[in-house]
Amino acid sequence: MAAENEQKDYGKRIEYDPLWKGPLQEKRTRTDSKFLIAFGVFMLIWIAISVYALVAGDFNIAMKELQDKYESNPWNYNSVIHAMKIGIGFSILAGIVSIIFIILLRWYAKFMVYTAIAAICIGLLVVIIYVAVLSSSLHDSSGLIAIIVVLTIMLLVIIGCACYFHKKINIACEIIREASKAVMFFPSSLAFPVLPNLFYILVTIFAMIVLMNLLLMGEMKNGNFEAPPHVYFLLIVYLFGFFWLCGFITGFAEMTLSGTFSTWYWTLHKAYVPKNTVLHCMGTTAKYHLGTVAFGSLIIAICQLINALLSYARDKLQQRGNSFTCFCFGWYQYLFQNLEQFVKFMSRGAFVMSAMHGTGFIQSTKDAFNLYMRNILKVIVASSVTDGILILGSLIAMGISTLATWSYCSSQHLDHVMPPAFISVIFLSALISWGFFMVLKSAIDTIFLCVLEDYERNDGSEEKPYYMSLKIQSVLFKEQSENV
């Protein structure tokens, strides 16, 4: 009865289709073309605003102000250049560490996940003990006691969840291991984020210059920015265009990688997977699914713009001392931030389904949502484990590169370049590690959805064999048999 209600509420289980032979042989048509046209038109408007701002704004004034501040800065030009070279050099180390981390997940995913959970628990326990010792030496320790209670509850929740959901954690570990295998099957996929990151940097630098010109059309009066009404309108439109363009770049990369990894998964004999799959999926996305990418990135951009406007309104209210209204806007911002994260999550699922089946954004979102909801507990656990292991990998990569920078600067007595070197290495290490782990994240999301669909589509018989690995089958069916 529960299964019937579940299917009724969240759609029918995916049925076996003997005509479906995988993403490479899917007959495709152009999806969501209207949104691609809208994106192109809006980008023309965005460029027109950029030209207007560059022509009407006085960028030389801003450069002169920065130059005056720079002349009084203790870091001279040579120090900054030297620091940048150090930062670039040691940020490469973060990329190497990230690749090693991804490779190790292929064999030690389960060990690394449970080690991370144990490390978090031990860290919380150490903090609890430290706060308890500190509170014993104070007369009024009510605030510290509240902190101890909260941390203890967090520790117990983590331990309880790890024990109760350990079978689902094992499934997530096997999916991470399989995703690592898929990434290493396509080494070129690790170099794929170079292009999106380059676009990000160029677009961000260009947008900052344009926004500075727009801001120079107004002036500061009594600590408040005042400008003609059309400047405010142009700022909002331009900011929205920046969000949409960045989302479009991300969406294109995600759909290309989703098509690549889903092709790998839905090929029974992996040796027959074409080595040029990344380029093929890039061409498929560019030819058929740019409209779907534009649609998904549009929804994300709307959420980001609302968050930006709420943050701006909250800051203004805080300056005026309106605490209650500021609190309300803070809650609105918190809700929209969660909504933005949910939209991003569903967009990634939609891109995976679109890359597999060639469907439009709405149909792909519906299919992904129903598939997720039919396996909601696995989704929650797998998402939490995945985010945790990727954050851990990024912190390790950034930590090692930063520690190496500190060691080098200390041994070479470069104390005068250490602050800018730290800034550059942290920024570049985060960018590089984020690029590599974005590929792994895309592989995990894709493999996870493929496993869920594979489990519903096939039954393991000779006519309908499973495409998932034997290890995933063992942990998945063990978990299913114990839930019956």
C-alpha positions in Angstrom: 0.0 0.0 0.0 2.8 2.4 0.9 4.5 1.6 -2.4 1.3 2.3 -4.3 0.8 5.7 -2.6 4.5 6.5 -3.2 4.1 5.8 -6.9 0.8 7.8 -7.0 2.4 10.8 -5.4 5.7 10.9 -7.2 5.0 9.3 -10.6 5.4 5.8 -11.9 8.6 3.8 -11.6 10.7 4.0 -14.8 9.8 1.0 -17.0 12.2 -1.0 -19.2 12.4 0.3 -22.7 14.1 -2.0 -25.2 14.5 0.8 -27.7 16.6 3.0 -25.3 20.3 2.3 -25.9 21.9 5.1 -23.9 22.6 8.8 -24.3 24.8 8.4 -27.4 22.0 6.9 -29.4 19.3 9.1 -28.1 17.4 10.9 -30.9 17.4 14.6 -29.9 15.7 17.8 -30.8 16.5 21.3 -29.7 15.0 22.0 -26.3 13.7 25.2 -24.8 14.9 27.3 -27.8 12.8 30.3 -26.7 14.9 30.7 -23.6 18.1 30.6 -25.6 16.7 33.5 -27.8 15.7 35.4 -24.6 19.2 34.8 -23.2 20.8 36.1 -26.4 18.6 39.2 -26.5 19.3 39.9 -22.8 23.1 39.5 -23.3 22.9 42.1 -26.1 21.2 44.5 -23.6 23.8 43.6 -21.0 26.6 44.5 -23.5 24.8 47.7 -24.4 24.7 48.7 -20.7 28.4 47.9 -20.5 29.2 50.1 -23.4 27.1 52.9 -22.0 28.7 52.6 -18.6 32.2 52.6 -20.0 31.5 55.6 -22.1 29.4 57.7 -19.6 31.3 56.7 -16.4 34.6 58.3 -15.5 36.8 55.3 -14.8 39.9 57.4 -14.6 38.7 59.0 -11.4 38.4 55.6 -9.8 41.8 54.6 -11.0 43.3 57.8 -9.6 41.8 57.1 -6.2 43.1 53.5 -6.3 46.5 54.8 -7.3 46.5 57.3 -4.4 45.6 54.5 -2.0 48.2 52.3 -3.6 51.0 54.8 -3.1 50.4 54.9 0.6 50.2 51.1 0.8 53.2 49.4 2.4 53.2 46.7 -0.2 55.1 48.1 -3.3 54.6 46.9 -6.8 57.5 44.4 -6.8 56.3 42.8 -3.5 52.8 42.3 -4.9 54.2 40.7 -8.1 56.5 38.5 -6.1 53.6 37.4 -3.9 51.4 36.7 -6.9 54.2 34.4 -8.4 54.4 32.6 -5.1 50.6 32.2 -4.9 50.4 30.9 -8.4 53.2 28.4 -7.9 51.8 26.9 -4.7 48.2 27.0 -5.9 49.3 24.4 -8.4 50.0 22.2 -5.4 46.3 22.5 -4.5 45.4 21.1 -7.9 47.8 18.2 -7.5 46.4 17.4 -4.0 42.9 17.6 -5.4 43.7 15.1 -8.2 45.3 12.7 -5.7 42.3 13.0 -3.4 40.0 12.1 -6.3 42.2 9.1 -7.2 42.3 7.9 -3.6 38.5 7.9 -3.5 38.4 5.2 -6.1 39.9 2.7 -3.6 39.4 4.3 -0.2 36.0 6.2 -0.4 34.4 4.3 2.5 37.5 4.6 4.7 37.8 8.4 4.0 34.1 9.0 4.6 34.0 7.3 7.9 37.4 8.8 8.9 35.9 12.3 8.1 32.8 11.5 10.3 35.1 10.3 13.1 37.2 13.4 12.8 34.2 15.6 13.1 33.0 13.8 16.1 36.4 13.9 17.8 36.7 17.6 17.0 33.3 18.3 18.5 34.2 16.3 21.6 37.5 18.3 22.0 35.6 21.6 21.7 33.0 20.4 24.3 35.7 19.4 26.7 37.6 22.7 26.2 34.5 24.8 26.7 33.6 22.7 29.8 37.0 23.4 31.3 36.8 27.0 30.5 33.3 27.4 32.0 34.4 25.8 35.3 36.8 28.8 35.8 34.1 31.4 35.3 31.5 32.7 37.7 28.8 33.3 35.1 29.0 30.4 32.7 25.4 30.2 31.5 26.3 31.2 28.0 29.1 28.5 27.8 26.8 25.9 29.2 24.3 26.6 26.4 27.1 26.2 23.9 28.0 22.9 25.5 24.4 21.7 25.3 24.1 22.6 21.6 27.4 21.0 20.7 26.5 17.8 22.6 23.2 17.6 20.8 25.1 18.0 17.5 27.5 15.3 18.4 24.8 12.9 19.4 22.8 13.6 16.2 25.9 13.0 14.0 26.6 9.7 15.9 23.0 8.6 15.8 22.6 9.4 12.0 25.9 7.6 11.2 24.7 4.5 13.1 21.1 4.5 11.8 21.9 5.4 8.2 25.2 3.5 7.9 23.8 1.3 5.1 22.8 4.3 3.1 26.2 5.9 3.8 27.7 2.7 2.4 25.7 3.2 -0.8 26.9 6.8 -1.0 30.5 5.6 -0.6 30.2 3.2 -3.4 28.7 5.8 -5.7 31.5 8.2 -4.8 34.0 5.4 -5.6 32.2 4.7 -8.9 32.2 8.5 -9.7 36.0 8.6 -9.1 36.4 5.7 -11.5 34.4 7.6 -14.1 36.4 10.8 -13.7 39.7 8.9 -14.1 38.3 7.1 -17.2 38.2 10.6 -18.8 41.3 12.4 -17.6 40.4 15.3 -20.0 37.4 16.0 -17.9 39.7 17.3 -15.1 41.0 19.9 -17.6 37.5 20.8 -18.7 36.8 23.4 -15.8 39.8 25.5 -17.0 37.6 27.0 -19.7 34.6 27.9 -17.4 37.0 29.2 -14.8 38.7 31.4 -17.4 35.4 32.7 -18.5 34.4 33.4 -14.8 37.6 35.4 -14.2 37.2 37.4 -17.4 33.5 38.1 -16.9 34.0 39.0 -13.3 36.8 41.5 -14.0 34.8 43.0 -16.8 31.6 43.2 -14.7 33.5 44.9 -11.8 34.9 47.6 -14.2 31.4 48.2 -15.6 29.7 48.3 -12.1 32.4 50.7 -10.9 31.6 53.0 -13.8 27.9 52.8 -13.0 28.5 53.6 -9.4 30.6 56.6 -10.4 27.4 58.1 -12.0 26.1 58.6 -8.5 27.7 60.1 -5.4 28.0 59.5 -1.6 25.9 61.8 0.6 25.9 61.3 4.4 27.2 57.8 4.0 24.4 56.8 1.4 24.8 56.3 -2.3 22.6 58.6 -4.4 22.2 58.4 -8.1 19.6 59.2 -10.8 16.7 56.6 -11.0 18.0 55.1 -14.3 21.3 54.2 -12.7 19.6 52.1 -10.1 17.7 50.4 -12.8 20.8 49.8 -14.9 22.6 48.4 -11.8 19.8 45.8 -11.1 19.6 44.8 -14.8 23.4 44.5 -15.1 23.7 42.5 -11.9 21.0 40.1 -13.1 22.8 39.7 -16.4 26.0 38.9 -14.6 24.2 36.2 -12.5 22.5 34.8 -15.6 25.8 34.7 -17.6 27.7 33.0 -14.8 24.9 30.5 -14.3 24.8 29.8 -18.0 28.6 29.0 -18.0 28.1 26.7 -15.0 25.1 25.0 -16.6 26.9 24.3 -19.9 29.8 22.7 -18.0 27.5 20.6 -15.8 25.4 19.4 -18.8 28.5 18.5 -20.8 30.0 16.5 -17.9 26.6 14.9 -17.1 26.4 13.7 -20.7 29.9 12.3 -20.5 29.5 10.4 -17.2 26.0 9.1 -18.1 27.4 7.8 -21.4 30.1 5.9 -19.4 27.5 4.5 -17.0 25.0 3.3 -19.6 27.7 1.5 -21.6 27.8 -2.1 -20.3 31.3 -2.8 -21.5 33.3 0.3 -20.5 36.1 -0.5 -23.0 33.7 0.5 -25.8 33.1 4.0 -24.4 34.5 6.5 -27.0 37.5 8.4 -25.7 36.3 11.6 -27.3 33.0 11.5 -25.3 33.7 14.8 -23.6 34.0 16.7 -26.9 31.0 14.8 -28.3 28.8 15.8 -25.3 30.1 19.4 -25.5 28.9 19.5 -29.2 25.6 17.8 -28.3 24.9 20.4 -25.5 25.9 23.3 -27.8 23.7 22.0 -30.6 20.6 20.8 -28.8 20.4 21.9 -25.2 21.6 25.5 -24.8 18.0 26.6 -24.3 17.7 24.2 -21.4 20.9 25.6 -19.9 19.5 29.1 -20.3 16.2 28.1 -18.7 17.9 26.5 -15.7 20.4 29.4 -15.2 17.6 31.9 -15.5 15.8 30.5 -12.5 19.0 30.4 -10.5 19.8 34.0 -11.5 16.3 35.2 -10.3 17.0 33.6 -6.9 20.4 35.2 -6.7 19.1 38.6 -7.6 16.4 38.4 -4.9 19.1 37.4 -2.4 21.3 40.3 -3.4 18.4 42.8 -3.1 17.4 41.5 0.3 21.0 41.7 1.5 21.2 45.3 0.3 17.9 46.2 2.0 19.0 44.5 5.2 22.3 46.4 5.3 20.4 49.7 4.8 17.9 48.9 7.5 20.7 48.0 9.8 22.4 51.3 9.2 19.2 53.1 10.2 18.8 51.0 13.4 15.5 49.3 12.4 16.2 46.0 14.2 12.8 44.3 13.8 12.5 45.0 10.0 16.2 44.0 9.6 15.4 40.7 11.4 12.5 40.0 9.1 14.6 40.7 6.0 17.3 38.4 7.5 14.7 35.6 7.7 13.6 36.3 4.1 17.2 36.2 2.9 17.7 32.9 4.8 14.7 31.4 3.1 15.7 32.5 -0.3 19.2 31.3 0.2 17.8 27.8 0.9 15.5 28.2 -2.0 18.5 29.0 -4.2 20.4 25.9 -3.0 17.3 23.8 -3.7 16.9 25.3 -7.2 20.6 24.6 -7.9 20.2 21.0 -6.7 17.2 20.4 -8.9 18.8 22.2 -11.9 21.8 19.8 -11.7 19.3 16.9 -11.6 17.4 18.4 -14.6 20.7 18.8 -16.6 21.5 15.1 -15.9 18.1 13.9 -17.2 18.3 16.2 -20.1 21.8 15.0 -21.0 20.6 11.4 -20.8 17.2 11.6 -22.5 17.2 14.8 -24.5 14.2 16.2 -22.7 13.4 19.9 -21.9 14.1 21.6 -18.6 10.5 21.2 -17.2 10.2 17.5 -18.1 13.7 16.8 -16.9 13.1 18.6 -13.6 9.9 16.6 -13.1 11.6 13.3 -13.9 14.5 14.1 -11.6 12.2 15.3 -8.8 10.0 12.2 -8.9 13.1 9.9 -8.9 14.6 11.8 -6.0 11.3 11.7 -4.0 10.9 8.0 -4.5 14.3 7.6 -2.9 14.3 10.6 -0.6 16.3 9.1 2.3 19.1 7.9 0.0 19.2 11.4 -1.6 19.5 13.2 1.7 22.3 10.9 3.0 24.1 10.8 -0.3 24.0 14.6 -0.7 25.2 15.1 2.9 28.1 12.6 2.5 29.1 14.0 -0.9 29.1 17.6 0.3 31.1 16.7 3.4 33.8 14.7 1.5 34.1 17.5 -1.1 34.4 20.2 1.5 37.0 18.1 3.3 39.0 17.6 0.1 38.9 21.4 -0.7 40.1 22.2 2.9 42.9 19.7 2.6 44.1 21.1 -0.7 43.9 24.7 0.4 45.5 23.9 3.8 48.5 22.1 2.3 49.1 24.8 -0.3 48.8 27.6 2.4 51.1 25.7 4.7 53.6 25.2 2.0 53.4 29.0 1.2 54.0 29.9 4.9 56.9 27.4 5.1 58.6 28.8 2.0 58.1 32.5 3.0 59.4 31.8 6.5 62.5 29.9 5.2 63.3 32.6 2.7 62.6 35.4 5.2 59.9 36.9 3.0 57.8 38.4 5.7 57.0 41.5 3.7 55.2 39.5 0.9 53.6 36.9 3.2 50.2 38.7 3.6 49.6 39.2 -0.2 51.0 35.7 -0.9 48.5 34.2 1.5 45.6 36.1 -0.1 46.6 35.0 -3.6 47.3 31.3 -2.7 44.0 31.0 -0.8 42.0 32.5 -3.6 43.7 30.5 -6.4 43.8 27.3 -4.4 40.0 27.6 -3.8 39.4 28.3 -7.4 41.5 25.4 -8.7 40.3 22.8 -6.1 36.7 24.0 -6.7 37.2 23.3 -10.4 38.4 19.8 -9.9 35.8 18.9 -7.3 33.1 20.4 -9.5 33.9 17.6 -12.0 33.7 15.0 -9.2 30.5 16.5 -7.9 29.0 16.3 -11.4 30.1 12.7 -11.7 28.5 11.8 -8.3 25.2 13.5 -9.2 25.1 11.8 -12.5 26.1 8.3 -11.3 23.6 8.6 -8.4 20.6 9.4 -10.7 21.8 6.7 -13.1 21.8 4.1 -10.3 18.3 5.1 -9.2 17.0 4.9 -12.8 18.9 1.7 -13.4 17.4 0.0 -10.3 13.8 0.9 -11.6 14.4 0.3 -15.3 16.1 -3.1 -15.1 15.9 -6.3 -13.0 19.3 -7.9 -13.4 18.1 -10.6 -15.8 19.9 -11.5 -19.0 17.5 -9.4 -21.0 17.5 -6.5 -18.6 20.9 -6.5 -16.9 21.9 -3.9 -14.4 24.6 -1.4 -15.4 25.6 -0.6 -11.9 28.8 -2.2 -10.5 28.6 -5.4 -8.4 29.6 -3.5 -5.3 26.8 -1.0 -5.7 24.4 -3.9 -6.3 25.5 -5.7 -3.1 25.1 -2.7 -0.8 21.9 -1.6 -2.5 20.1 -4.9 -2.4 21.3 -5.6 1.1 19.8 -2.3 2.2 16.6 -3.0 0.3 16.2 -6.6 1.7 16.6 -5.3 5.3 13.9 -2.7 4.8 11.3 -5.1 3.5 
